[in-house]
Amino acid sequence: MLLPAFHAMAQVKLYRGDSFQDTELAYTIQDGVVYHGDATFSRKVIYTFSDGKVYQGQSTSSFNCLYSYTEKNVYRGESRFSSDILYTIEDGKVYRGNSTFSSNCVLTLDENKLYMGDSTFSSDLLITISSSDVSVTLALLACIVGPY
């Protein structure tokens, strides 16, 4: 009998600033779950994400859905209405609302670093990402690091 193969997502760690030190570890992301710090215990679960939705804690109930996201937008709750767009994602940048004006840029991703606003200055560095796992999208990062 053959057992089905399960693909486990690589562990991704988000560090504060330009560091890979354990003392600066803000979040650990593994198998669709965002944990506080380095712990991967159920009591440290902040968010669960699945099928383009981010849920509070371990639940995937629609009552606990905080955000839904596509490649281009992050929405409030399970909505897909343009009036509920929290962020627009374009060219490695996250913009507030349904806008792509530079004055509305709240986050910039450059390689494995996430910066505040429309900047790549070291003084604006928020998060350094330990891996480039494709399941951790810029939209998901905006949900974790935001709201703005």
N, C-alpha and C positions, 0 to 999 in steps of 0.2 A: 504494500500500500504506500502510495506517495503522499507525503504531507505537503500542503500548500506552502509556498515560499512567502515569507513576510519581509517586506523591506522596511527596516527601521531607519528613521531619519537620523543623520549624524547629529551629534550634540553641537549646538551653537551657543557660544557664550558672548554676552554683551558686557563690555567693560566701560566704566566711566573714564572719560578722557582718553589719553594716549598711553594706555597701560594694559598689560596682560597680567598684572599682579592679582592674586586672590583677594586682597583687601579692597580692590576696585571693581570686583565682579558684581554687576547689577542684576543680570538676569541669565538664566540658563534655559535654552529652548531644546526640547527633545520630544519626539514622537507626538507632535501636535499639542504640546503643553508648555506654557511659560511659567517658570518657577522663579521665586525671589532668590537672588544670590546663587550659591553653588548647590543648594539642597535640591534633591529631586524627590522629596517626600510629599505626600498628598496634602499635608497641612501648609505647605509652602506654595501651592498652586495659585497663581494670580489669574491666568487666562488659559482657556482651552480653545484651539482653533481647528476648524474643520469645514471643508466645502465652502471656503470663502466667507466664513463667519467667525467672529471672535466672541467667546462667551466668558462671563465672569466665573471664576473658580473652575471646578471640575465638571460642571453640568453642561450639557449640550441642549438644554431645553430652550425653546423659543423665548420663554420668560426671562432667561439670563443672557440673551443675545445683546451685546453692547454695540457691535459694529458688524457690517457686512462689507465685503470689498471685492473689487474686480482689479484687473491690471491697471485701470485708469482712475478709479474713484474709491473713496471710503465713505460709506453711508451710515447714518444713525440707525441703530437697531437692524431690523430685517428689511428695511425700506430700500427701494430702488428709485424713489422719486427724486428729481433734480433738486427739489426744495430741501431734501435731507442729505445732500452731499456735504460732508465735513471737510474732505480733502480731495484735491485733484493731483494725480501723479503724472509727471511728464519729464522725460529726459533726466532722470536721476534726481528730481526735485519734487518736494511735496508743497502744495499751495493750499492756503486756507480757502474753503468753499469751492465754488465752481469757477475758479479763476486760474489763469496762468501768468498774471502780472507779477513782475519781480517784487513789487512791494507786498505781495501776499505770500511770498515764499517763506515757509516756516522751517523746512529741513532740506539739506542737500546731502546726497550720498556720493562720495568720491572714493572709489575702490572699496576698502573695508572700513571706512570712517563715515560717521554721520555727524553733520555739522548743523548748528542752529542758523536758521535764515538762509539767505542767498550768499553763502560764504564758504570758503575753505581755509580760513585763517585758523591757526592752531588755538587761538584764544576762544574760538567759537565751536571747538570740537566737543561734542556731547558723548558719543559712544564709539568705541572701537569694536569691531565684530571679528570673532575668532575664526570664522569659516565663511565660505561663500556658498553655503547650501542653498540651492535654488528654491526650496520650499519657504525660505524666509525672504519674503518679498518686501519691497519698499513700503507697500501698503500695510503689511503686517507690522513693520517697524514703526510706522506712523501711529498705529493703534497702541503699540506698547509704550512708546516714548511720549506720545501726546497726552492729553488734548491741548490744542493751542487756541 
